[in-house]
Amino acid sequence: MTPASQKRPNALVTGASGQDGALLVARLAAEGFRVHAIVRSLADAPATRTGDGDAVDFLEADILDDARMTEIIASVQPTELYNLAGLSSVSRSFADPYLAWLTNAVAVANLLEAVRRFCPSTRLYQASSSEMFGWVPGGAVTHSEDAPLLPQSPYASAKAAAHLLCGTYRRAYGLRIACGILFNHESRRRGPNFLTRKVTDHVRALRANPSPPSAEPLSAGNLKARRDWGFAPDYVDGMCRILRQVVVRGEVKGAEPEPDVASAYRDYVLGTGQSHAVWELIDRAFQLGGFELTWDFSGEDPGAWGARFRETDVAAVRVDRGLLRVNDPLVIEADPSRARIELGWAPRVGLDSFLEEMLSDASASA
């Protein structure tokens, strides 16, 4: 899938030092874009370099610096703009709700206004979040694009505000804006505070020293909570399809594309459509690392659950009661059928799709 034919189109990517940003920068450069990648510090840039020479231009800027961001947008005049920047931690948003609001809502308003004023022909992708959706505590929910918004964290509230504002700018000002509502997606570039990184880092450490004198068990939250996890490169592909949706829908249908106007743009949920329990993710990671576990789910108290190494009967996994959240839903699932049908998006499914990469030797140096 390539961008519309023209002489070296420009792309602007915010949050280029994060997992999705780094993968997206590499993809766009390979497609022939001149990529302008925004990082908070140029010290972050080497982690996103692609080997494409002058295809990527790293720019130092703070997403909260309205004047600087407006200057960049007006100067670059991007064909495609992907806004992936912002505070991404739900727990941190509770500690600093104002920062979550500034980075995930106010900064988006500033970007939208800069596009409206200085480059209204730009196609803009906004990274929305499945956290925007509501749920029943302890229950099970499946989210499509039409699910109600009921944010339950400062992070989710700010994301919901930005999501709604993007729809307003699309309708009121005729801007070509599309939001991707992404469920969990993982890779070796995932940050160390995410569950998948904590698990794979722990397993890799055990594999390097399988018989430590006093290895601490892996700590986890609700082991029976079920979530939808996918492989990050597939979701970056989904982002590109969402932003180029007018052309992509025509290709999928085998028909001429509809007019490329704001009213043709819509938002899409991206997820695998499959959920796995936290304990299943942990168990498979340990298996891939060469360790078999025996699980104990006896009793009604989730804080007493855990696992032991099958070979030695030593504790391997324990529940940290501080990570148990009574208001969290037991099951969160995605309904990505619109993206599958309209955009031909087909993500890999199953835990191995990302765990094998995260446990590979290359992950240690990523």
C-alpha positions as a LaTeX table, in Angstrom:
\begin{tabular}{lrrr}
\hline
Residue & $x$ (\AA) & $y$ (\AA) & $z$ (\AA) \\
\hline
Met1 & 0.00 & 0.00 & 0.00 \\
Thr2 & 1.61 & 3.24 & $-1.10$ \\
Pro3 & 0.63 & 6.90 & $-0.84$ \\
Ala4 & $-0.97$ & 8.74 & $-3.71$ \\
Ser5 & 1.43 & 9.33 & $-6.59$ \\
Gln6 & 3.33 & 12.58 & $-6.23$ \\
Lys7 & 6.90 & 13.76 & $-5.88$ \\
Arg8 & 8.12 & 12.80 & $-2.42$ \\
Pro9 & 5.16 & 13.64 & $-0.19$ \\
Asn10 & 5.76 & 15.02 & 3.28 \\
Ala11 & 4.69 & 13.31 & 6.47 \\
Leu12 & 4.78 & 14.74 & 9.98 \\
Val13 & 4.82 & 12.35 & 12.96 \\
Thr14 & 4.54 & 13.52 & 16.56 \\
Gly15 & 5.64 & 11.21 & 19.35 \\
Ala16 & 8.26 & 9.69 & 17.05 \\
Ser17 & 10.35 & 8.22 & 19.86 \\
Gly18 & 7.53 & 5.99 & 21.14 \\
Gln19 & 6.75 & 2.46 & 20.00 \\
Asp20 & 4.20 & 3.41 & 17.34 \\
Gly21 & 6.06 & 6.52 & 16.26 \\
Ala22 & 9.32 & 4.69 & 15.63 \\
Leu23 & 7.59 & 1.98 & 13.62 \\
Leu24 & 5.58 & 4.52 & 11.65 \\
Val25 & 8.60 & 6.68 & 10.82 \\
Ala26 & 10.41 & 3.65 & 9.40 \\
Arg27 & 7.38 & 2.61 & 7.36 \\
Leu28 & 6.74 & 6.05 & 5.87 \\
Ala29 & 10.42 & 6.48 & 4.96 \\
Ala30 & 10.37 & 3.10 & 3.21 \\
Glu31 & 7.28 & 4.23 & 1.27 \\
Gly32 & 9.15 & 7.23 & $-0.09$ \\
Phe33 & 7.90 & 9.97 & 2.20 \\
Arg34 & 10.08 & 12.77 & 3.44 \\
Val35 & 9.37 & 12.21 & 7.15 \\
His36 & 9.56 & 14.97 & 9.73 \\
Ala37 & 9.73 & 13.17 & 13.07 \\
Ile38 & 9.06 & 15.21 & 16.21 \\
Val39 & 10.83 & 14.17 & 19.41 \\
Arg40 & 11.07 & 15.99 & 22.72 \\
Ser41 & 14.86 & 15.69 & 22.64 \\
Leu42 & 17.19 & 14.86 & 19.77 \\
Ala43 & 18.83 & 12.42 & 22.18 \\
Asp44 & 15.75 & 10.24 & 21.55 \\
Ala45 & 16.23 & 10.29 & 17.79 \\
Pro46 & 18.80 & 7.46 & 17.37 \\
Ala47 & 16.26 & 4.93 & 18.66 \\
Thr48 & 14.03 & 5.77 & 15.69 \\
Arg49 & 16.62 & 6.02 & 12.93 \\
Thr50 & 15.80 & 3.94 & 9.88 \\
Gly51 & 18.96 & 3.92 & 7.78 \\
Asp52 & 17.19 & 5.89 & 5.07 \\
Gly53 & 19.60 & 8.81 & 5.05 \\
Asp54 & 17.88 & 12.11 & 4.46 \\
Ala55 & 14.43 & 10.50 & 4.32 \\
Val56 & 13.93 & 11.32 & 8.00 \\
Asp57 & 14.34 & 14.74 & 9.57 \\
Phe58 & 14.20 & 14.69 & 13.38 \\
Leu59 & 12.81 & 17.87 & 14.90 \\
Glu60 & 13.07 & 18.77 & 18.56 \\
Ala61 & 9.81 & 20.15 & 19.92 \\
Asp62 & 7.44 & 19.91 & 22.86 \\
Ile63 & 3.87 & 19.08 & 21.88 \\
Leu64 & 2.76 & 21.68 & 24.45 \\
Asp65 & 4.70 & 24.47 & 22.71 \\
Asp66 & 1.87 & 25.82 & 20.59 \\
Ala67 & 3.99 & 28.39 & 18.74 \\
Arg68 & 6.71 & 25.86 & 17.86 \\
Met69 & 4.23 & 23.22 & 16.70 \\
Thr70 & 2.32 & 25.76 & 14.60 \\
Glu71 & 5.59 & 26.92 & 13.04 \\
Ile72 & 6.53 & 23.34 & 12.11 \\
Ile73 & 3.13 & 22.52 & 10.63 \\
Ala74 & 3.01 & 25.73 & 8.61 \\
Ser75 & 6.55 & 25.17 & 7.33 \\
Val76 & 6.34 & 21.45 & 6.54 \\
Gln77 & 2.87 & 21.55 & 4.97 \\
Pro78 & 2.53 & 17.80 & 5.49 \\
Thr79 & 0.56 & 15.60 & 3.15 \\
Glu80 & $-0.10$ & 13.32 & 6.13 \\
Leu81 & 0.08 & 14.23 & 9.82 \\
Tyr82 & 0.03 & 11.50 & 12.48 \\
Asn83 & $-0.47$ & 12.73 & 16.04 \\
Leu84 & 0.87 & 10.00 & 18.32 \\
Ala85 & 2.23 & 12.26 & 21.08 \\
Gly86 & 0.87 & 12.59 & 24.58 \\
Leu87 & 0.89 & 11.02 & 28.01 \\
Ser88 & 0.16 & 7.32 & 27.49 \\
Ser89 & 0.01 & 6.00 & 31.06 \\
Val90 & $-3.40$ & 5.67 & 32.71 \\
Ser91 & $-1.86$ & 5.36 & 36.17 \\
Arg92 & 0.33 & 8.43 & 35.65 \\
Ser93 & $-2.72$ & 10.40 & 34.56 \\
Phe94 & $-4.22$ & 9.89 & 38.02 \\
Ala95 & $-1.00$ & 11.23 & 39.56 \\
Asp96 & $-0.91$ & 14.26 & 37.22 \\
Pro97 & $-4.37$ & 14.78 & 35.67 \\
Tyr98 & $-3.54$ & 18.30 & 34.49 \\
Leu99 & $-0.59$ & 17.08 & 32.44 \\
Ala100 & $-2.80$ & 14.38 & 30.92 \\
Trp101 & $-5.32$ & 17.04 & 29.93 \\
Leu102 & $-2.71$ & 19.34 & 28.44 \\
Thr103 & $-0.88$ & 16.72 & 26.37 \\
Asn104 & $-3.87$ & 14.64 & 25.28 \\
Ala105 & $-6.53$ & 17.30 & 24.79 \\
Val106 & $-5.21$ & 20.88 & 24.68 \\
Ala107 & $-2.25$ & 19.95 & 22.46 \\
Val108 & $-4.64$ & 18.27 & 20.01 \\
Ala109 & $-6.79$ & 21.40 & 19.88 \\
Asn110 & $-3.69$ & 23.42 & 19.03 \\
Leu111 & $-2.72$ & 20.98 & 16.25 \\
Leu112 & $-6.20$ & 21.07 & 14.76 \\
Glu113 & $-6.21$ & 24.85 & 14.75 \\
Ala114 & $-2.76$ & 24.98 & 13.11 \\
Val115 & $-3.95$ & 22.63 & 10.36 \\
Arg116 & $-7.15$ & 24.61 & 9.86 \\
Arg117 & $-5.28$ & 27.90 & 9.55 \\
Phe118 & $-2.13$ & 26.96 & 7.66 \\
Cys119 & $-2.53$ & 23.64 & 5.81 \\
Pro120 & $-6.20$ & 22.63 & 5.48 \\
Ser121 & $-5.35$ & 20.13 & 2.72 \\
Thr122 & $-3.39$ & 17.97 & 5.20 \\
Arg123 & $-4.88$ & 14.60 & 6.15 \\
Leu124 & $-4.64$ & 14.21 & 9.92 \\
Tyr125 & $-4.62$ & 10.98 & 11.95 \\
Gln126 & $-5.45$ & 11.24 & 15.65 \\
Ala127 & $-4.46$ & 8.44 & 18.02 \\
Ser128 & $-7.60$ & 7.89 & 20.05 \\
Ser129 & $-7.83$ & 5.14 & 22.66 \\
Ser130 & $-10.08$ & 2.25 & 23.64 \\
Glu131 & $-9.85$ & 3.66 & 27.19 \\
Met132 & $-12.45$ & 6.26 & 26.13 \\
Phe133 & $-15.20$ & 3.65 & 26.25 \\
Gly134 & $-17.21$ & 2.88 & 29.36 \\
Trp135 & $-17.72$ & $-0.45$ & 31.08 \\
Val136 & $-19.47$ & $-2.16$ & 33.93 \\
Pro137 & $-17.07$ & $-2.90$ & 36.82 \\
Gly138 & $-16.30$ & $-6.60$ & 36.94 \\
Gly139 & $-18.29$ & $-7.26$ & 33.77 \\
Ala140 & $-17.49$ & $-7.90$ & 30.12 \\
Val141 & $-17.67$ & $-5.43$ & 27.24 \\
Thr142 & $-17.08$ & $-5.45$ & 23.48 \\
His143 & $-16.34$ & $-2.11$ & 21.86 \\
Ser144 & $-17.05$ & $-1.02$ & 18.31 \\
Glu145 & $-16.89$ & 2.50 & 16.87 \\
Asp146 & $-20.46$ & 3.11 & 18.09 \\
Ala147 & $-19.80$ & 2.21 & 21.73 \\
Pro148 & $-20.67$ & 5.01 & 24.19 \\
Leu149 & $-17.89$ & 7.15 & 25.60 \\
Leu150 & $-17.69$ & 6.94 & 29.37 \\
Pro151 & $-14.07$ & 7.68 & 30.33 \\
Gln152 & $-13.01$ & 6.57 & 33.80 \\
Ser153 & $-9.54$ & 8.11 & 34.11 \\
Pro154 & $-8.00$ & 11.53 & 33.43 \\
Tyr155 & $-6.16$ & 9.92 & 30.50 \\
Ala156 & $-9.37$ & 8.58 & 29.01 \\
Ser157 & $-11.24$ & 11.85 & 29.59 \\
Ala158 & $-8.62$ & 13.85 & 27.72 \\
Lys159 & $-8.54$ & 11.32 & 24.88 \\
Ala160 & $-12.34$ & 11.43 & 24.62 \\
Ala161 & $-12.31$ & 15.23 & 24.46 \\
Ala162 & $-9.73$ & 15.20 & 21.66 \\
His163 & $-11.66$ & 12.49 & 19.82 \\
Leu164 & $-14.88$ & 14.51 & 19.92 \\
Leu165 & $-13.07$ & 17.69 & 18.89 \\
Cys166 & $-11.60$ & 15.93 & 15.84 \\
Gly167 & $-15.14$ & 15.05 & 14.75 \\
Thr168 & $-16.20$ & 18.65 & 15.23 \\
Tyr169 & $-13.34$ & 20.00 & 13.10 \\
Arg170 & $-14.07$ & 17.41 & 10.41 \\
Arg171 & $-17.72$ & 18.44 & 10.19 \\
Ala172 & $-17.44$ & 22.18 & 10.86 \\
Tyr173 & $-14.31$ & 23.03 & 8.86 \\
Gly174 & $-14.19$ & 20.30 & 6.23 \\
Leu175 & $-10.84$ & 18.93 & 7.40 \\
Arg176 & $-9.89$ & 15.38 & 6.45 \\
Ile177 & $-9.42$ & 13.91 & 9.91 \\
Ala178 & $-9.68$ & 10.29 & 11.01 \\
Cys179 & $-9.21$ & 8.72 & 14.44 \\
Gly180 & $-7.85$ & 5.28 & 15.12 \\
Ile181 & $-9.26$ & 3.72 & 18.30 \\
Leu182 & $-6.57$ & 1.19 & 19.11 \\
Phe183 & $-6.62$ & $-1.67$ & 21.57 \\
Asn184 & $-3.43$ & $-3.05$ & 23.16 \\
His185 & $-0.63$ & $-3.62$ & 20.67 \\
Glu186 & 2.85 & $-4.75$ & 21.62 \\
Ser187 & 6.38 & $-5.08$ & 20.29 \\
Arg188 & 10.00 & $-5.02$ & 21.46 \\
Arg189 & 9.72 & $-1.21$ & 21.43 \\
Arg190 & 7.03 & $-1.23$ & 24.11 \\
Gly191 & 7.89 & 0.86 & 27.18 \\
Pro192 & 9.17 & $-0.91$ & 30.32 \\
Asn193 & 6.13 & 0.03 & 32.42 \\
Phe194 & 3.68 & $-1.98$ & 30.31 \\
Leu195 & 2.60 & $-5.46$ & 31.36 \\
Thr196 & 3.99 & $-7.22$ & 28.30 \\
Arg197 & 7.44 & $-5.67$ & 28.80 \\
Lys198 & 7.44 & $-6.50$ & 32.51 \\
Val199 & 6.63 & $-10.12$ & 31.70 \\
Thr200 & 9.09 & $-10.53$ & 28.83 \\
Asp201 & 11.89 & $-8.70$ & 30.66 \\
His202 & 11.37 & $-11.02$ & 33.63 \\
Val203 & 11.44 & $-14.14$ & 31.46 \\
Arg204 & 14.51 & $-12.99$ & 29.58 \\
Ala205 & 16.32 & $-12.38$ & 32.87 \\
Leu206 & 15.37 & $-15.87$ & 34.08 \\
Arg207 & 16.57 & $-17.38$ & 30.82 \\
Ala208 & 19.92 & $-15.64$ & 31.19 \\
Asn209 & 20.30 & $-17.00$ & 34.73 \\
Pro210 & 17.84 & $-19.89$ & 35.19 \\
Ser211 & 18.93 & $-20.77$ & 38.73 \\
Pro212 & 19.41 & $-17.50$ & 40.64 \\
Pro213 & 19.88 & $-17.84$ & 44.40 \\
Ser214 & 16.72 & $-15.87$ & 45.24 \\
Ala215 & 14.76 & $-14.82$ & 42.16 \\
Glu216 & 11.71 & $-12.74$ & 43.07 \\
Pro217 & 8.43 & $-13.99$ & 41.57 \\
Leu218 & 6.86 & $-11.93$ & 38.80 \\
Ser219 & 4.22 & $-9.58$ & 40.23 \\
Ala220 & 0.91 & $-9.15$ & 38.41 \\
Gly221 & $-2.62$ & $-7.85$ & 38.95 \\
Asn222 & $-5.85$ & $-9.72$ & 38.23 \\
Leu223 & $-4.69$ & $-12.90$ & 36.52 \\
Lys224 & $-8.12$ & $-13.66$ & 35.08 \\
Ala225 & $-8.67$ & $-10.24$ & 33.47 \\
Arg226 & $-9.00$ & $-10.69$ & 29.70 \\
Arg227 & $-7.72$ & $-8.17$ & 27.17 \\
Asp228 & $-7.19$ & $-7.90$ & 23.41 \\
Trp229 & $-3.48$ & $-7.85$ & 22.54 \\
Gly230 & $-2.01$ & $-7.56$ & 19.05 \\
Phe231 & 1.32 & $-6.97$ & 17.26 \\
Ala232 & 2.24 & $-3.28$ & 16.92 \\
Pro233 & 3.47 & $-3.28$ & 13.26 \\
Asp234 & 0.02 & $-4.49$ & 12.20 \\
Tyr235 & $-1.55$ & $-1.53$ & 13.99 \\
Val236 & 0.80 & 0.92 & 12.29 \\
Asp237 & $-0.38$ & $-0.55$ & 9.01 \\
Gly238 & $-3.92$ & 0.07 & 10.25 \\
Met239 & $-3.09$ & 3.72 & 10.97 \\
Cys240 & $-1.94$ & 4.24 & 7.39 \\
Arg241 & $-5.05$ & 2.53 & 6.04 \\
Ile242 & $-7.27$ & 4.71 & 8.22 \\
Leu243 & $-5.67$ & 7.93 & 7.01 \\
Arg244 & $-5.75$ & 6.79 & 3.35 \\
Gln245 & $-9.19$ & 5.29 & 3.75 \\
Val246 & $-10.82$ & 6.88 & 0.71 \\
Val247 & $-8.35$ & 5.22 & $-1.64$ \\
Val248 & $-8.14$ & 2.02 & 0.42 \\
Arg249 & $-11.91$ & 1.48 & 0.51 \\
Gly250 & $-11.98$ & 1.81 & $-3.27$ \\
Glu251 & $-9.20$ & $-0.74$ & $-3.61$ \\
Val252 & $-10.95$ & $-3.18$ & $-1.27$ \\
Lys253 & $-14.22$ & $-2.83$ & $-3.18$ \\
Gly254 & $-12.51$ & $-2.92$ & $-6.57$ \\
Ala255 & $-14.17$ & 0.37 & $-7.47$ \\
Glu256 & $-13.29$ & 3.98 & $-8.11$ \\
Pro257 & $-12.65$ & 5.83 & $-4.85$ \\
Glu258 & $-15.30$ & 8.15 & $-3.53$ \\
Pro259 & $-14.55$ & 11.91 & $-3.48$ \\
Asp260 & $-11.68$ & 12.69 & $-1.10$ \\
Val261 & $-13.60$ & 15.11 & 1.11 \\
Ala262 & $-14.05$ & 15.42 & 4.86 \\
Ser263 & $-17.49$ & 13.80 & 4.86 \\
Ala264 & $-15.91$ & 10.57 & 3.50 \\
Tyr265 & $-13.67$ & 10.19 & 6.56 \\
Arg266 & $-14.68$ & 8.03 & 9.51 \\
Asp267 & $-13.08$ & 6.55 & 12.61 \\
Tyr268 & $-12.06$ & 2.92 & 13.07 \\
Val269 & $-11.48$ & 0.49 & 15.94 \\
Leu270 & $-8.35$ & $-1.62$ & 15.61 \\
Gly271 & $-8.07$ & $-4.85$ & 17.61 \\
Thr272 & $-7.65$ & $-8.55$ & 16.93 \\
Gly273 & $-11.15$ & $-9.48$ & 18.04 \\
Gln274 & $-9.67$ & $-12.10$ & 20.39 \\
Ser275 & $-9.03$ & $-11.78$ & 24.10 \\
His276 & $-6.63$ & $-13.62$ & 26.40 \\
Ala277 & $-6.39$ & $-13.74$ & 30.17 \\
Val278 & $-3.39$ & $-12.17$ & 31.86 \\
Trp279 & $-2.38$ & $-15.58$ & 33.21 \\
Glu280 & $-2.47$ & $-17.01$ & 29.67 \\
Leu281 & $-0.13$ & $-14.28$ & 28.45 \\
Ile282 & 2.28 & $-14.91$ & 31.33 \\
Asp283 & 2.09 & $-18.68$ & 30.93 \\
Arg284 & 2.86 & $-18.51$ & 27.20 \\
Ala285 & 5.79 & $-16.13$ & 27.74 \\
Phe286 & 7.29 & $-18.49$ & 30.32 \\
Gln287 & 6.75 & $-21.44$ & 27.96 \\
Leu288 & 8.54 & $-19.65$ & 25.13 \\
Gly289 & 11.36 & $-18.92$ & 27.59 \\
Gly290 & 11.65 & $-22.61$ & 28.42 \\
Phe291 & 9.77 & $-22.65$ & 31.76 \\
Glu292 & 6.64 & $-24.64$ & 32.54 \\
Leu293 & 4.33 & $-23.31$ & 35.25 \\
Thr294 & 1.70 & $-24.85$ & 37.49 \\
Trp295 & $-1.15$ & $-22.48$ & 38.31 \\
Asp296 & $-3.24$ & $-22.23$ & 41.45 \\
Phe297 & $-6.60$ & $-20.47$ & 41.17 \\
Ser298 & $-8.18$ & $-22.04$ & 44.23 \\
Gly299 & $-10.43$ & $-19.86$ & 46.36 \\
Glu300 & $-12.34$ & $-16.67$ & 45.58 \\
Asp301 & $-9.55$ & $-14.30$ & 46.59 \\
Pro302 & $-7.62$ & $-13.21$ & 43.45 \\
Gly303 & $-4.81$ & $-11.99$ & 45.68 \\
Ala304 & $-4.05$ & $-15.58$ & 46.64 \\
Trp305 & $-3.69$ & $-16.86$ & 43.07 \\
Gly306 & $-0.33$ & $-17.52$ & 41.48 \\
Ala307 & 1.99 & $-19.98$ & 39.77 \\
Arg308 & 5.02 & $-22.11$ & 40.61 \\
Phe309 & 7.76 & $-23.54$ & 38.43 \\
Arg310 & 6.69 & $-27.05$ & 37.56 \\
Glu311 & 10.22 & $-28.44$ & 37.78 \\
Thr312 & 11.27 & $-26.95$ & 41.12 \\
Asp313 & 7.96 & $-25.99$ & 42.79 \\
Val314 & 9.46 & $-22.53$ & 43.49 \\
Ala315 & 7.08 & $-19.55$ & 43.35 \\
Ala316 & 7.13 & $-17.99$ & 39.87 \\
Val317 & 4.17 & $-15.60$ & 39.75 \\
Arg318 & 2.34 & $-13.82$ & 42.55 \\
Val319 & $-0.47$ & $-11.29$ & 42.67 \\
Asp320 & 0.35 & $-7.81$ & 43.93 \\
Arg321 & $-2.79$ & $-6.66$ & 45.75 \\
Gly322 & $-1.84$ & $-3.09$ & 44.95 \\
Leu323 & $-2.45$ & $-3.87$ & 41.29 \\
Leu324 & $-5.97$ & $-5.23$ & 41.84 \\
Arg325 & $-8.58$ & $-2.69$ & 40.77 \\
Val326 & $-12.15$ & $-3.60$ & 41.74 \\
Asn327 & $-13.64$ & $-1.18$ & 39.19 \\
Asp328 & $-11.82$ & $-2.68$ & 36.21 \\
Pro329 & $-13.88$ & $-4.80$ & 33.81 \\
Leu330 & $-13.05$ & $-8.48$ & 33.78 \\
Val331 & $-13.15$ & $-8.66$ & 29.97 \\
Ile332 & $-12.52$ & $-5.95$ & 27.37 \\
Glu333 & $-12.84$ & $-7.04$ & 23.75 \\
Ala334 & $-12.65$ & $-5.20$ & 20.44 \\
Asp335 & $-14.96$ & $-5.43$ & 17.46 \\
Pro336 & $-12.71$ & $-4.48$ & 14.51 \\
Ser337 & $-15.16$ & $-5.70$ & 11.84 \\
Arg338 & $-15.49$ & $-2.27$ & 10.19 \\
Ala339 & $-11.72$ & $-2.05$ & 9.62 \\
Arg340 & $-11.59$ & $-5.65$ & 8.39 \\
Ile341 & $-14.45$ & $-5.23$ & 5.93 \\
Glu342 & $-13.89$ & $-1.68$ & 4.68 \\
Leu343 & $-10.08$ & $-1.38$ & 4.87 \\
Gly344 & $-9.04$ & $-5.00$ & 4.38 \\
Trp345 & $-7.07$ & $-4.81$ & 7.62 \\
Ala346 & $-6.00$ & $-8.27$ & 8.78 \\
Pro347 & $-3.87$ & $-8.28$ & 11.94 \\
Arg348 & $-2.03$ & $-11.31$ & 13.17 \\
Val349 & $-3.76$ & $-12.96$ & 16.11 \\
Gly350 & $-2.48$ & $-14.89$ & 19.08 \\
Leu351 & 0.04 & $-14.15$ & 21.81 \\
Asp352 & 3.00 & $-15.56$ & 19.89 \\
Ser353 & 2.68 & $-12.81$ & 17.28 \\
Phe354 & 4.37 & $-10.36$ & 19.65 \\
Leu355 & 5.81 & $-12.48$ & 22.47 \\
Glu356 & 8.31 & $-14.24$ & 20.20 \\
Glu357 & 9.71 & $-10.90$ & 19.03 \\
Met358 & 9.75 & $-9.43$ & 22.55 \\
Leu359 & 11.64 & $-12.45$ & 23.86 \\
Ser360 & 14.16 & $-12.54$ & 21.03 \\
Asp361 & 17.79 & $-11.57$ & 21.55 \\
Ala362 & 17.22 & $-8.47$ & 19.40 \\
Ser363 & 14.81 & $-7.13$ & 22.04 \\
Ala364 & 17.58 & $-6.73$ & 24.60 \\
Ser365 & 19.32 & $-4.10$ & 22.45 \\
Ala366 & 16.19 & $-2.42$ & 21.10 \\
\hline
\end{tabular}
